[in-house]
């Protein structure tokens, strides 16, 4: 009798553990990273993006890898209904029409979108995507793609639809300071108003529709580093239907993804895009104004 009781108790405990584990998984933010084409090192950075998100403890992460450039995309489809968040580590060929429609429906109906670094270089000719990212660069973009958007010396937003010039650019990598422009936004709340970013590409001369943009963070593109001499937006948000879209231009490659501010901002941007809130605390190793900080991340 005692042995039978023990077996029942053990089975009950196992069932409870499975139920708790299942509930915990269901509570997490279901995320898919799309990669497969990029003029950046997507094969190297995607595992780090997975690691960064999973380390936050609130995400489950899948990866959807596209066909190679110029290959058949007719069978490349992501079931967006399975996810709360899409992370774009992609810069390449247009998707098939069914997948593009499903993606737009996903965002319109409340799905979150996080565009990582060169993800805002993609899909120059896709109007809906350009509305979601607000600003993009390269990819054949011209003045017709939309105005420049930057902040003046007083922190006021300038939308320049007149000026001709490059559409996407950056100087050599350097350790630039980042200025928080929306300190009460959940993504930025609690962060230092200025902190030092690691050696990275500082995107400038971005163009796009620039509709309904909230600029969360900028950096001054110093002419000494071949910069534009203006405060360039690096993290911004855009509502699209019921969805929340975040463009985060930081994190050129693996070394940049080991920078604490890059890690923390990606985690916070991802949570807000998916849920509209940020529950994560600012870690003690977040950098101040003087120098960047790093973590020794290991990926599988």
HULIN-V548203 format. One record per residue. N is the residue number from 0. PSI is psi in whole degrees, 0 to 359 (NA if undefined). OMEGA is omega in whole degrees, 0 to 359 (none if undefined). NEAR is the number of other ideal C-beta (glycine too) atoms within 12 Angstrom. Layout:
BEGIN
n->[N & N]
psi->[PSI & PSI]
omega->[OMEGA & OMEGA]
near->[NEAR & NEAR]
END
This chain:
BEGIN
n->[0 & 1 & 2 & 3 & 4 & 5 & 6 & 7 & 8 & 9 & 10 & 11 & 12 & 13 & 14 & 15 & 16 & 17 & 18 & 19 & 20 & 21 & 22 & 23 & 24 & 25 & 26 & 27 & 28 & 29 & 30 & 31 & 32 & 33 & 34 & 35 & 36 & 37 & 38 & 39 & 40 & 41 & 42 & 43 & 44 & 45 & 46 & 47 & 48 & 49 & 50 & 51 & 52 & 53 & 54 & 55 & 56 & 57 & 58 & 59 & 60 & 61 & 62 & 63 & 64 & 65 & 66 & 67 & 68 & 69 & 70 & 71 & 72 & 73 & 74 & 75 & 76 & 77 & 78 & 79 & 80 & 81 & 82 & 83 & 84 & 85 & 86 & 87 & 88 & 89 & 90 & 91 & 92 & 93 & 94 & 95 & 96 & 97 & 98 & 99 & 100 & 101 & 102 & 103 & 104 & 105 & 106 & 107 & 108 & 109 & 110 & 111 & 112 & 113 & 114 & 115 & 116 & 117 & 118 & 119 & 120 & 121 & 122 & 123 & 124 & 125 & 126 & 127 & 128 & 129 & 130 & 131 & 132 & 133 & 134 & 135 & 136 & 137 & 138 & 139 & 140 & 141 & 142 & 143 & 144 & 145 & 146 & 147 & 148 & 149 & 150 & 151 & 152 & 153 & 154 & 155 & 156 & 157 & 158 & 159 & 160 & 161 & 162 & 163 & 164 & 165 & 166 & 167 & 168 & 169 & 170 & 171 & 172 & 173 & 174 & 175 & 176 & 177 & 178 & 179 & 180 & 181 & 182 & 183 & 184 & 185 & 186 & 187 & 188 & 189 & 190 & 191 & 192 & 193 & 194 & 195 & 196 & 197 & 198 & 199 & 200 & 201 & 202 & 203 & 204 & 205 & 206 & 207 & 208 & 209 & 210 & 211 & 212 & 213 & 214 & 215 & 216 & 217 & 218 & 219 & 220 & 221 & 222 & 223 & 224 & 225 & 226 & 227 & 228 & 229 & 230 & 231 & 232 & 233 & 234 & 235 & 236 & 237 & 238 & 239 & 240 & 241 & 242 & 243 & 244 & 245 & 246 & 247 & 248 & 249 & 250 & 251 & 252 & 253 & 254 & 255 & 256 & 257 & 258 & 259 & 260 & 261 & 262 & 263 & 264 & 265 & 266 & 267 & 268 & 269 & 270 & 271 & 272 & 273 & 274 & 275 & 276 & 277 & 278 & 279 & 280 & 281 & 282 & 283 & 284 & 285 & 286 & 287 & 288 & 289 & 290 & 291 & 292 & 293 & 294 & 295 & 296 & 297 & 298 & 299]
psi->[315 & 318 & 317 & 317 & 319 & 319 & 318 & 318 & 318 & 315 & 320 & 318 & 319 & 318 & 321 & 318 & 318 & 317 & 317 & 317 & 318 & 316 & 320 & 317 & 321 & 331 & 342 & 160 & 115 & 119 & 142 & 130 & 127 & 125 & 198 & 332 & 142 & 147 & 3 & 177 & 70 & 327 & 329 & 321 & 328 & 314 & 327 & 323 & 318 & 312 & 314 & 314 & 314 & 327 & 336 & 340 & 5 & 6 & 144 & 142 & 126 & 164 & 131 & 114 & 125 & 167 & 164 & 163 & 130 & 357 & 175 & 122 & 5 & 332 & 8 & 106 & 139 & 131 & 89 & 341 & 343 & 355 & 158 & 339 & 137 & 131 & 124 & 106 & 51 & 137 & 95 & 212 & 151 & 149 & 174 & 156 & 322 & 318 & 321 & 317 & 317 & 322 & 313 & 316 & 320 & 312 & 314 & 323 & 10 & 3 & 151 & 147 & 126 & 116 & 118 & 124 & 248 & 1 & 338 & 8 & 346 & 161 & 50 & 323 & 9 & 102 & 317 & 316 & 320 & 329 & 321 & 321 & 342 & 311 & 140 & 175 & 162 & 205 & 24 & 11 & 146 & 184 & 328 & 345 & 344 & 175 & 166 & 152 & 128 & 177 & 140 & 184 & 336 & 2 & 11 & 143 & 132 & 125 & 111 & 100 & 1 & 317 & 132 & 167 & 193 & 157 & 85 & 127 & 161 & 153 & 193 & 153 & 142 & 165 & 94 & 149 & 146 & 134 & 126 & 127 & 348 & 72 & 342 & 354 & 142 & 326 & 323 & 348 & 128 & 349 & 154 & 147 & 336 & 135 & 159 & 122 & 159 & 174 & 115 & 171 & 130 & 102 & 140 & 169 & 42 & 141 & 158 & 185 & 326 & 39 & 137 & 40 & 134 & 116 & 120 & 326 & 146 & 170 & 145 & 119 & 92 & 128 & 336 & 340 & 34 & 40 & 171 & 352 & 33 & 168 & 108 & 134 & 133 & 333 & 127 & 159 & 153 & 131 & 142 & 108 & 230 & 357 & 159 & 125 & 133 & 129 & 124 & 108 & 3 & 158 & 58 & 319 & 191 & 316 & 322 & 331 & 356 & 354 & 133 & 319 & 324 & 313 & 307 & 317 & 321 & 316 & 316 & 320 & 318 & 314 & 317 & 318 & 322 & 327 & 342 & 5 & 167 & 120 & 352 & 137 & 155 & 122 & 159 & 336 & 12 & 139 & 156 & 202 & 338 & 315 & 152 & 163 & 157 & 159 & 149 & 78 & 140 & 131 & 158 & NA]
omega->[180 & 179 & 179 & 179 & 179 & 179 & 179 & 180 & 179 & 179 & 179 & 179 & 178 & 179 & 179 & 179 & 179 & 181 & 179 & 179 & 180 & 179 & 180 & 179 & 181 & 181 & 183 & 181 & 183 & 191 & 171 & 173 & 177 & 178 & 177 & 173 & 178 & 171 & 174 & 188 & 183 & 180 & 178 & 188 & 182 & 177 & 178 & 175 & 176 & 180 & 181 & 181 & 181 & 179 & 178 & 177 & 183 & 182 & 160 & 191 & 169 & 177 & 175 & 184 & 184 & 167 & 178 & 180 & 177 & 180 & 182 & 180 & 187 & 181 & 177 & 181 & 176 & 177 & 185 & 180 & 180 & 191 & 173 & 188 & 171 & 174 & 183 & 169 & 191 & 175 & 186 & 185 & 173 & 176 & 176 & 186 & 181 & 180 & 179 & 179 & 180 & 179 & 179 & 178 & 179 & 181 & 181 & 183 & 171 & 178 & 180 & 178 & 172 & 179 & 186 & 173 & 186 & 173 & 178 & 172 & 192 & 166 & 180 & 186 & 181 & 186 & 183 & 181 & 180 & 172 & 182 & 183 & 179 & 181 & 177 & 180 & 177 & 177 & 181 & 179 & 180 & 175 & 180 & 179 & 179 & 183 & 165 & 171 & 177 & 179 & 179 & 185 & 179 & 179 & 179 & 181 & 176 & 175 & 188 & 180 & 186 & 190 & 170 & 177 & 184 & 174 & 185 & 182 & 168 & 175 & 175 & 180 & 175 & 180 & 184 & 174 & 178 & 179 & 176 & 183 & 179 & 189 & 180 & 176 & 183 & 180 & 187 & 187 & 178 & 179 & 172 & 181 & 173 & 177 & 186 & 177 & 180 & 177 & 189 & 173 & 176 & 182 & 179 & 180 & 177 & 179 & 175 & 180 & 175 & 179 & 171 & 185 & 166 & 179 & 181 & 184 & 179 & 168 & 178 & 180 & 188 & 177 & 177 & 177 & 180 & 182 & 186 & 181 & 177 & 181 & 186 & 177 & 180 & 175 & 182 & 178 & 178 & 170 & 176 & 190 & 177 & 185 & 177 & 181 & 178 & 171 & 179 & 188 & 181 & 169 & 186 & 186 & 186 & 182 & 179 & 180 & 173 & 179 & 187 & 181 & 176 & 180 & 185 & 181 & 176 & 179 & 182 & 176 & 182 & 181 & 181 & 180 & 183 & 191 & 184 & 178 & 176 & 181 & 186 & 178 & 173 & 185 & 182 & 182 & 176 & 188 & 169 & 186 & 192 & 184 & 179 & 175 & 186 & 173 & 180 & 181 & 174 & 179 & 181 & none]
near->[7 & 8 & 9 & 10 & 11 & 12 & 13 & 14 & 14 & 14 & 14 & 14 & 14 & 14 & 14 & 14 & 14 & 14 & 14 & 14 & 14 & 13 & 12 & 14 & 17 & 13 & 17 & 26 & 36 & 29 & 42 & 39 & 41 & 41 & 39 & 27 & 32 & 35 & 22 & 32 & 23 & 37 & 20 & 23 & 38 & 39 & 25 & 39 & 49 & 29 & 28 & 44 & 43 & 27 & 25 & 31 & 19 & 29 & 37 & 26 & 39 & 28 & 29 & 30 & 23 & 33 & 23 & 17 & 17 & 11 & 16 & 13 & 24 & 14 & 13 & 29 & 23 & 33 & 17 & 33 & 17 & 18 & 35 & 37 & 45 & 47 & 48 & 50 & 47 & 45 & 35 & 31 & 27 & 26 & 34 & 20 & 15 & 18 & 28 & 26 & 17 & 25 & 39 & 29 & 20 & 35 & 37 & 22 & 18 & 24 & 36 & 40 & 48 & 53 & 49 & 47 & 48 & 38 & 44 & 46 & 40 & 40 & 35 & 28 & 18 & 26 & 19 & 28 & 37 & 35 & 30 & 44 & 50 & 40 & 46 & 45 & 42 & 32 & 30 & 16 & 32 & 21 & 18 & 16 & 35 & 30 & 29 & 39 & 41 & 36 & 31 & 19 & 13 & 10 & 21 & 15 & 26 & 25 & 25 & 23 & 17 & 10 & 19 & 14 & 20 & 22 & 30 & 33 & 25 & 31 & 25 & 18 & 22 & 24 & 27 & 40 & 31 & 42 & 31 & 34 & 32 & 26 & 18 & 15 & 27 & 27 & 41 & 37 & 21 & 21 & 35 & 25 & 20 & 23 & 34 & 27 & 46 & 34 & 25 & 36 & 38 & 43 & 46 & 37 & 37 & 47 & 40 & 44 & 29 & 30 & 24 & 22 & 35 & 28 & 39 & 37 & 44 & 43 & 40 & 30 & 35 & 21 & 13 & 13 & 25 & 19 & 26 & 32 & 18 & 30 & 33 & 41 & 49 & 43 & 47 & 45 & 38 & 38 & 24 & 36 & 22 & 16 & 34 & 38 & 49 & 52 & 50 & 48 & 48 & 48 & 45 & 34 & 30 & 28 & 23 & 38 & 40 & 30 & 38 & 34 & 46 & 45 & 39 & 41 & 47 & 48 & 41 & 42 & 49 & 49 & 35 & 37 & 47 & 41 & 29 & 23 & 19 & 31 & 22 & 31 & 17 & 26 & 20 & 11 & 20 & 31 & 30 & 21 & 21 & 13 & 19 & 31 & 26 & 24 & 25 & 13 & 26 & 12 & 20 & 10]
END
